[in-house]
């Protein structure tokens, strides 16, 4: 028997014609990927996963101002180059290639935001932030630089609120109709210890609610509460007993849809999922006339959706359909 999470009905819903920017923890990555799979125009964590609110604010500032980086900002971490504001996915042996990859991500994110975004989804991971002692600035990723070079701070709730208010206000200069969804990642940071993790999550939850009270068109989605209160059984988690498993992510995604997605888009999602189900179907005989007719009907479904919704892209589905027709 589940302990049901209380939901406040969101009066504003996401539509497929709108653009979405998702930033934050792994949970933003999970929800962002679901949005991408269902054909929402979504940019998710262009600089990699971001955990603390100060770094999320810095990401917003950087992508808005198109603040590219130079080689002097890189650190040498063992035998590769890294940037303390960017995820390890950008790390590289070659300094110039590393800079190029980072700046291409910045320019791409700036272009996406500069053309207007309708929704900003923020997943707050931890209230702990690491300050690099040599610059006295908070960083997003310590990489493998020795711990003695950083100071770990538990951010005060008001500092979290002030940082995000400033970032959101700046973002709304070019995006006057911007709507914001805040959530706290359900993933526990056990390296901090259970008590410290709870202190951290408590500050994030309080900050999120203060933001919804202060800002217009700012809403809270209770992903932390869903996973840790409704799905408290460990069968909903991966083997590490920390990360929600695929089943749990699907459960939260279904909640997110009912809470945040418009009825028109929910209907469209069902059609998209029907196409994906067809493409994932395993035939007894791929060369049979029956299966080829099935693929033809699937192609007709895709073409009809493309005609009805020209803004949606089905390139990957059409390519996969082509391979299936060839028996690949």
N, C-alpha and C positions, 0 to 999 in steps of 0.2 A: 504494500500500500504506500502510495507516494504522499509526501508532504508537498502540497501544491504551492508554487510561488505566486505571490500576488502581482497582478499586472495592472497598470494604469493604461487604459486604451489610448494609443497615440492618435491624435486627430489628423496627423499628416502622414501620408503613405508614400513609399518609394514606387516610382514608375520606371518602366524600361527606357523611356526617352530621356531620363535624367542621368547625370554623370556623378560618380561616386569616388571619393578618395578615402581609402582605409589605411590607418596608421596605428602602430603599436605592437603589442605582444604577439606571440604565436597564435592567439585566439583571433586576432584581426586577420591573420593569414588564413585561418580556417574559414571564417565567414566570408572573407574577400574572395577566396577560391570558389566558394559555393555561388557567389554572385557572378563571377566570371563564367562558370560552367553553365549558368542559366541565362547567359547573354546580356547581363547588365554591363554597361560601359563603366568599368571599374579599374582603378589603379591602386594596387595594394603594396604597401611598404616598398616604395622605389629605392630606398636606401638600406633595405634589409629590416629585420625585426628590431623594434625599439621597445625598451622595457619601462623606463622611468619617465615621468611627466615633463621634466626639464628637457630631456633629449627629444621628446615628441615636439615640444614647442620649438626647439632649435631646428628640427626637420622642417616644420611649417615655415619658419623664417627663411631657411635656406632655399627651399623650392620656390617660395614666393618671390624672393629677390634674385633668383638664379645665381646664387653665390657659389661660383665654381672654386675648386681648391687648386693649390699649387704644390709642387714637390716638397717645399719646405714644411708643409703640414703633415707629411707622412712620417711614420715611425718605422724603425727597423725592428721587427719582432722575430727573433731568431734569424731565419734565413729568408724572410719575405717582408714585403712592405705592407703597411696597413695605415688606416686612418681611424682615430679614436671615436669619430662620430658615425662611422659606417660599419656595417656588419662584415664578418669575416669572409663572406662570399665575394667581396671585392679584393681580398688579399692576393698579392702576386709577387713573383720573383722579380719581374721586370718593373722598374719604377714608373717608366713612361706609360706602359700598358695599364698599370694600376690607376694612374691619374686619369687616363683616357676613359676607362670603364666607369670611374666615379663621376667624372664630369658629364659623360653621356647620360648617366642616370639622373643627374641634377637637371640638365637641359630638358630631358624628356618629361620629368615631373613638372618643371616650370611651364612647359608648353601645355601640358594637360590642364594645369590649374589656370593658366592665363586665358584659356579658351572658355573658362567658366565651369564651376562645379556646383552641383545642387545639394550634395550630401557629403558630410565628413563623419566617418565612423572612427572613433578612438577607443582602443582597448588598452586600459592602464594595467601594467603588469606588476610593478613594485614601486613602493614609495622610497626605497633605498636607491641612492645615487652615488656614484664614485667620482670624487674630485681629484683631478690630476695635480699633484703637488707642485710641479714645476710651472704650471700656468694658473693654478687656482680656479680652473674651470671644470664643470661637470662634463663627463664623457658618456657616450652611449655604450662603448665596448672597450674593455680593458685588454682584450686579446690575450697574449701571454706575457705581457710586461709584468715584472715582479710586483707583487701586492704592496710592498713597502713604498712604492711610488704613488700610491693612491690613498685617499682618506674616504672611508665610507660614511655617508650621512643619511639619517632618516629624515626625509624632508617634512617640514611642518605642513599641516593641512592648508593653511592660508598661503604659504609659498606656492604650493601646487595650484591652488585656485588662481592666484595672481598671474602665474606664468601662463596658464592656459587661457585665461581671459584675454591677456595681451595678444597671444597668438591667434585666437579666434577673431578678435576685433580687427587685427591686421589683415587676416584672410578675407574678412567680409568687405573690405574696401573695394575689391574687384569682384566679389561674389555676394551681392546684396541680398540675394534670396537663399543664402546658405542655411541649411538645417543640419543640426549636429546630433549624433547618437553617441552617448557615452556608455561604456561598459567596463567592468573590472574583470580581468582574466581569472578564470577559475583555477588556473594552474598554480599550485603552491610552490613557493620558493623555499624548499626545505633546507637548503644550504645555509639559510639565515637562521634556521631553528624554528620550531613550531610557534613559539610565543612571538618571536620577532616577525614571522610571516603574518600572523594575525594582526599585529600592530600595524604592519604595512598595509594590508588589505583594508583594515578599518579606516585608515586615513584616506585611502583612495576612494572608498565608498562614500565617506562623508564629503570629500572634495567634489565628487561627481554630483551629489545631491545639491550641494551649495551652488554649483554651476547651473544646474537646471532651474534653480530658484532665481538666479541672478540674470540669466540670459534668455532671450526670446528664442523660440524654435530650437531649444536644446532639450533632449530627452534622454532618459535612462533606460537601458535594457539590462535586466538582471541575470546575466550569464553566470556570474559567480554564485548567486543564490540557487539557480537551477541545478548546476552541477553538484554543488556541495550540500544542498539541502534536499532537493528532489532526488538526485541520483547519488546518494551518499554510499551506496553499496559498491564495493571494489570491482564488481563485475563490469562496471561502466568505465573502468580505467585500463590503461596499458599495463604491461608487466612491471613497469617501474612504480606503479600505484600512485603516480603523480599526474600524468597526462591523460586527459579524457580519450577514450578509444573512438573508433570510427562510429560505433553505434551511438555513443554519447554526443558526438559532434552532429550526427544526423538528427538526434532528438532536439538539440538546442537550435539547429537550423530550422526545424519545423516550427518551433516556438517563435523564432525570429520572423519567419514568414507570416504567421498569423498576427503577429504584433506590428510588423513594420511594412509589409508589402501590400500594395493595392490589389483589389479584387481582379482588376483587368490583368495585372501582371501575374497574379496567382494562376489565372486561367491560361495565360501564355506559357508559364513554367510547366504546366501539365502537358502541353503540346510538345515542348522542347524535350521533356523527360521521356515522352512517348517515342520520339525520334531516337534518343540515346538508347532506349530499351531495344528498339529494332536493330540498331547497329551492334549491340552487344549480344544479340541472339545467336546461339550456336546451332547451325543447321546440321541435320543428319547427313546430308549430301549437298555440298556447296554448289555443285554444278547442276543440280536438279532444276527443272523448269519451274517448279513450285517456289523454290527459294529465289530464283532470278526474278520471278513475278513479285515476290515479297520485297525485294530490293527496289524494284521499279516503283512500287507503291510508296516505299520510304522516300525515294527521291521526289515523288510528287508531293509528299507531305512537306519536305524541305522547301521546294519551290513555291508552294502555296504560302508558307510562312514568310519567305523572303519577299514575296509580292505584297503581302499584307503589312509587313514590317520591314521596310527597306533599310532601316538603321541597324538591323541585326545582321551579324556575320556568321555564315555557316561554312566557311572555307575548310575547316578541319573535318567537318562532317562529310562534305562533298568529296574530299580527298580519300577519306576512309571508305566511303561508298564505292568509289572508283576501284580501290584495291579489293574490296569484297566481290565486286562484279568479276574481277580477274581471277578470283579464287585465292588471293593472297591472304 
